[in-house]
Amino acid sequence: MFPRLPTVTKALLIANGLMFLLQWLLGDALSPLMLWPISGGGFDPFSPGENFQVWQLLTYGFLHGSFTHLLFNMFALFMFGASLEQTWGEKRFLTYYLVCVIGAGLCQVLVGWWTVSQGGDVYPTVGASGGIYGLLLAYGLLFPNQQVMLLFPPIPMKARTFVILFGVIELLSGLNGWQPGVAHFAHLGGMLFGWLLIRYWRGQPPFGGRGGRKPPHLRRVK
């Protein structure tokens, strides 16, 4: 099954697995690759310790807090990434995924800055979830009527409903402080930047006029 995966999806799975192995071997040595908030001292590009650095907007997406965290993210990448890569092609799929990871990181930096400014603790963010939630959104847009299955509980539903449900859960969780320690607004940020990128590719508002013809590689599949 694994050899039949598209190239970029397979590479992302391997990269995340290897980075998790390095985390297990090196421990805190990889903390400069985690996404740290901008603290009261501001942005210091010459101090690669526990503070925000630009490269962290990408590298945090290849680190995970636990094996379970890695397992669920990679399962979702396996489930949704292959179909999207086969539809878009390697270059467009990789661009989309990385934009979602970086966009989620930007949202989390803003949330982290606000939290620290209100006296909250400084803590890093890790995980591919921002990119994964972007993939969920894209799958719901391109394959809205495709049946997907929740894991807990195992309930089948249309992909469009699945995406809306997860988006609402993340929004409510972020606003109400449910599941502390989970970067809910990073998840929403991945979905937001993915949605904006798809609209940009389609020439839709706010990037283009209404009624423009959709490129064939972004056609909706019923």
C-alpha positions as semicolon CSV with decimal commas, in nm:
position;residue;x (nm);y (nm);z (nm)
1;M;0,000;0,000;0,000
2;F;0,273;0,248;0,094
3;P;0,463;0,225;-0,240
4;R;0,147;0,326;-0,429
5;L;0,123;0,660;-0,250
6;P;0,193;0,975;-0,457
7;T;0,545;1,112;-0,428
8;V;0,488;1,421;-0,210
9;T;0,245;1,251;0,029
10;K;0,492;0,968;0,076
11;A;0,781;1,213;0,129
12;L;0,584;1,408;0,392
13;L;0,499;1,089;0,579
14;I;0,865;0,983;0,580
15;A;0,990;1,329;0,678
16;N;0,753;1,351;0,975
17;G;0,849;1,002;1,086
18;L;1,222;1,076;1,065
19;M;1,183;1,405;1,253
20;F;0,993;1,227;1,530
21;L;1,277;0,976;1,555
22;L;1,525;1,265;1,585
23;Q;1,310;1,417;1,859
24;W;1,324;1,089;2,046
25;L;1,702;1,069;2,006
26;L;1,796;1,435;2,061
27;G;1,522;1,563;2,287
28;D;1,547;1,933;2,376
29;A;1,820;1,988;2,117
30;L;1,543;2,041;1,861
31;S;1,361;2,307;2,066
32;P;1,485;2,588;1,832
33;L;1,277;2,420;1,557
34;M;0,956;2,442;1,760
35;L;0,727;2,742;1,715
36;W;0,781;2,980;2,006
37;P;0,568;3,289;2,069
38;I;0,706;3,641;2,049
39;S;0,767;3,720;2,415
40;G;0,798;4,053;2,592
41;G;1,157;4,081;2,477
42;G;1,044;4,092;2,114
43;F;1,193;3,918;1,814
44;D;1,566;3,844;1,841
45;P;1,700;3,694;1,514
46;F;2,043;3,630;1,670
47;S;1,923;3,417;1,960
48;P;1,809;3,073;1,840
49;G;1,692;2,964;2,185
50;E;1,339;2,948;2,318
51;N;1,203;3,245;2,125
52;F;1,041;3,305;1,789
53;Q;1,245;3,263;1,472
54;V;1,116;3,287;1,115
55;W;1,218;2,933;1,017
56;Q;0,998;2,794;1,295
57;L;0,689;2,878;1,086
58;L;0,785;2,576;0,873
59;T;0,990;2,347;1,096
60;Y;0,731;2,320;1,375
61;G;0,503;2,139;1,130
62;F;0,742;1,842;1,116
63;L;0,767;1,793;1,494
64;H;0,514;1,624;1,723
65;G;0,446;1,607;2,094
66;S;0,381;1,233;2,116
67;F;0,352;0,920;1,906
68;T;-0,029;0,945;1,922
69;H;-0,010;1,304;1,797
70;L;0,207;1,190;1,506
71;L;-0,011;0,886;1,433
72;F;-0,339;1,077;1,397
73;N;-0,183;1,351;1,182
74;M;-0,012;1,103;0,951
75;F;-0,327;0,893;0,922
76;A;-0,516;1,203;0,805
77;L;-0,233;1,290;0,564
78;F;-0,249;0,937;0,425
79;M;-0,629;0,948;0,392
80;F;-0,669;1,290;0,231
81;G;-0,330;1,386;0,091
82;A;-0,313;1,118;-0,177
83;S;-0,643;1,216;-0,342
84;L;-0,554;1,585;-0,340
85;E;-0,206;1,525;-0,482
86;Q;-0,348;1,307;-0,761
87;T;-0,596;1,586;-0,843
88;W;-0,357;1,883;-0,824
89;G;-0,020;1,732;-0,907
90;E;0,293;1,730;-0,694
91;K;0,395;2,097;-0,712
92;R;0,054;2,245;-0,640
93;F;-0,016;1,997;-0,362
94;L;0,314;2,067;-0,186
95;T;0,263;2,442;-0,223
96;Y;-0,083;2,415;-0,071
97;Y;0,031;2,201;0,222
98;L;0,324;2,427;0,312
99;V;0,113;2,743;0,282
100;C;-0,135;2,589;0,528
101;V;0,144;2,497;0,771
102;I;0,296;2,846;0,755
103;G;-0,044;3,018;0,772
104;A;-0,138;2,813;1,077
105;G;0,195;2,909;1,233
106;L;0,132;3,279;1,174
107;C;-0,206;3,255;1,345
108;Q;-0,053;3,067;1,637
109;V;0,222;3,330;1,673
110;L;-0,046;3,599;1,702
111;V;-0,241;3,397;1,958
112;G;0,078;3,319;2,149
113;W;0,182;3,684;2,152
114;W;-0,158;3,786;2,289
115;T;-0,149;3,509;2,552
116;V;0,197;3,612;2,672
117;S;0,101;3,981;2,676
118;Q;-0,187;3,889;2,909
119;G;0,050;3,717;3,149
120;G;0,019;3,365;3,010
121;D;0,299;3,111;3,000
122;V;0,550;3,086;2,716
123;Y;0,525;2,746;2,550
124;P;0,610;2,609;2,204
125;T;0,377;2,469;1,939
126;V;0,451;2,157;1,735
127;G;0,260;1,941;1,492
128;A;0,144;1,908;1,133
129;S;-0,218;1,976;1,231
130;G;-0,233;2,316;1,059
131;G;-0,142;2,153;0,728
132;I;-0,376;1,860;0,797
133;Y;-0,674;2,087;0,863
134;G;-0,593;2,267;0,540
135;L;-0,610;1,931;0,361
136;L;-0,945;1,856;0,525
137;L;-1,082;2,185;0,395
138;A;-0,952;2,122;0,043
139;Y;-1,096;1,770;0,040
140;G;-1,435;1,905;0,147
141;L;-1,427;2,166;-0,131
142;L;-1,311;1,936;-0,410
143;F;-1,499;1,621;-0,303
144;P;-1,796;1,760;-0,106
145;N;-2,021;1,454;-0,148
146;Q;-1,754;1,190;-0,087
147;Q;-1,836;0,972;0,215
148;V;-1,586;0,985;0,502
149;M;-1,594;0,815;0,839
150;L;-1,537;0,961;1,183
151;L;-1,310;0,747;1,399
152;F;-1,473;0,822;1,735
153;P;-1,760;0,748;1,698
154;P;-1,751;0,568;1,360
155;I;-2,022;0,771;1,185
156;P;-2,023;0,812;0,803
157;M;-2,093;1,157;0,661
158;K;-2,029;1,367;0,354
159;A;-1,689;1,535;0,334
160;R;-1,853;1,879;0,329
161;T;-2,036;1,803;0,657
162;F;-1,717;1,657;0,802
163;V;-1,522;1,978;0,735
164;I;-1,794;2,205;0,871
165;L;-1,822;1,993;1,186
166;F;-1,450;2,001;1,254
167;G;-1,432;2,374;1,184
168;V;-1,713;2,450;1,430
169;I;-1,559;2,225;1,695
170;E;-1,222;2,398;1,662
171;L;-1,379;2,746;1,678
172;L;-1,585;2,664;1,987
173;S;-1,289;2,492;2,151
174;G;-1,064;2,792;2,091
175;L;-1,317;3,048;2,213
176;N;-1,415;2,852;2,523
177;G;-1,072;2,724;2,620
178;W;-1,162;2,359;2,578
179;Q;-0,872;2,115;2,545
180;P;-0,601;2,346;2,681
181;G;-0,265;2,281;2,521
182;V;-0,421;2,223;2,178
183;A;-0,355;2,497;1,918
184;H;-0,715;2,535;1,799
185;F;-0,655;2,868;1,627
186;A;-0,359;2,720;1,441
187;H;-0,596;2,454;1,305
188;L;-0,839;2,725;1,199
189;G;-0,549;2,921;1,051
190;G;-0,454;2,624;0,834
191;M;-0,811;2,606;0,706
192;L;-0,828;2,983;0,649
193;F;-0,506;3,003;0,449
194;G;-0,602;2,693;0,251
195;W;-0,938;2,848;0,164
196;L;-0,772;3,174;0,060
197;L;-0,517;2,994;-0,157
198;I;-0,786;2,791;-0,336
199;R;-0,985;3,108;-0,403
200;Y;-0,669;3,272;-0,535
201;W;-0,610;2,983;-0,773
202;R;-0,972;2,999;-0,887
203;G;-0,965;3,376;-0,937
204;Q;-1,246;3,423;-0,688
205;P;-1,299;3,716;-0,447
206;P;-1,110;3,872;-0,283
207;F;-0,852;3,789;-0,555
208;G;-1,065;3,819;-0,869
209;G;-1,405;3,897;-1,012
210;R;-1,712;3,683;-0,980
211;G;-1,810;3,444;-1,252
212;G;-1,457;3,360;-1,361
213;R;-1,412;3,015;-1,510
214;K;-1,255;2,767;-1,267
215;P;-0,932;2,603;-1,383
216;P;-0,987;2,235;-1,471
217;H;-0,742;2,116;-1,205
218;L;-0,967;2,268;-0,935
219;R;-1,301;2,142;-1,062
220;R;-1,548;2,024;-0,801
221;V;-1,590;1,650;-0,806
222;K;-1,938;1,527;-0,716
